[in-house]
Amino acid sequence: MSAHTPGPWRRDIGAGLRGDVRAENGRMVAVCWGINTGDPYRPAYKAECDANAHLIAAAPELLRELKKVHSWLGKLTDWHGAEDPDLDGIRAAIAKAEGGDA
């Protein structure tokens, strides 16, 4: 089990130029910046910060659902004798999210 801050996380819409991500209790989980060069007040920079924050805010749910998919594919293989799906990529993504090697 991952030791990360429990979800849900949300994008803090009052964060200004950067995209703050907060836990359900309001504590900050992450601050997201963009790499778009130039004026940080440009719409492209703000959009990049927002996109990064939305992706990070979805991380706990994405990890939970990816674990379900991994489990389901393993059971499907067992139940139907289907060809063993290549689950290495899924296992690597889960390990990376949980701080393991990937």
NORDAZI-V225769 format. One record per residue. N is the residue number from 1. RES is the residue in three letters. PSI is psi in degrees with one decimal (none if undefined). Layout:
# NORDAZI-V225769
N;RES;PSI, N;RES;PSI
This chain:
# NORDAZI-V225769
1;MET;138.3, 2;SER;146.4, 3;ALA;18.9, 4;HIS;165.4, 5;THR;129.1, 6;PRO;145.1, 7;GLY;177.0, 8;PRO;153.8, 9;TRP;158.5, 10;ARG;153.4, 11;ARG;126.6, 12;ASP;106.2, 13;ILE;-11.6, 14;GLY;15.7, 15;ALA;-7.0, 16;GLY;-136.3, 17;LEU;-36.1, 18;ARG;161.6, 19;GLY;97.7, 20;ASP;142.1, 21;VAL;129.1, 22;ARG;149.6, 23;ALA;172.6, 24;GLU;-30.5, 25;ASN;3.1, 26;GLY;-10.3, 27;ARG;144.4, 28;MET;132.0, 29;VAL;-39.5, 30;ALA;154.3, 31;VAL;125.3, 32;CYS;134.7, 33;TRP;166.1, 34;GLY;168.9, 35;ILE;4.0, 36;ASN;116.8, 37;THR;157.5, 38;GLY;-156.9, 39;ASP;120.4, 40;PRO;-10.7, 41;TYR;-1.7, 42;ARG;145.6, 43;PRO;-34.0, 44;ALA;-38.6, 45;TYR;-46.8, 46;LYS;-42.0, 47;ALA;-38.5, 48;GLU;-44.4, 49;CYS;-45.1, 50;ASP;-44.2, 51;ALA;-42.7, 52;ASN;-43.2, 53;ALA;-41.1, 54;HIS;-41.9, 55;LEU;-45.9, 56;ILE;-38.8, 57;ALA;-29.0, 58;ALA;-9.5, 59;ALA;-47.4, 60;PRO;-41.5, 61;GLU;-39.9, 62;LEU;-43.6, 63;LEU;-45.6, 64;ARG;-46.3, 65;GLU;-34.9, 66;LEU;-38.2, 67;LYS;-39.0, 68;LYS;-43.9, 69;VAL;-44.3, 70;HIS;-47.1, 71;SER;-44.1, 72;TRP;-43.1, 73;LEU;-38.4, 74;GLY;-42.5, 75;LYS;-40.2, 76;LEU;-41.9, 77;THR;-44.5, 78;ASP;-44.4, 79;TRP;-41.9, 80;HIS;2.4, 81;GLY;24.7, 82;ALA;162.0, 83;GLU;137.7, 84;ASP;115.7, 85;PRO;151.7, 86;ASP;101.5, 87;LEU;6.3, 88;ASP;-42.1, 89;GLY;-40.2, 90;ILE;-46.1, 91;ARG;-40.9, 92;ALA;-40.4, 93;ALA;-42.4, 94;ILE;-45.9, 95;ALA;-41.6, 96;LYS;-42.7, 97;ALA;-27.5, 98;GLU;10.1, 99;GLY;9.5, 100;GLY;-175.7, 101;ASP;135.8, 102;ALA;none
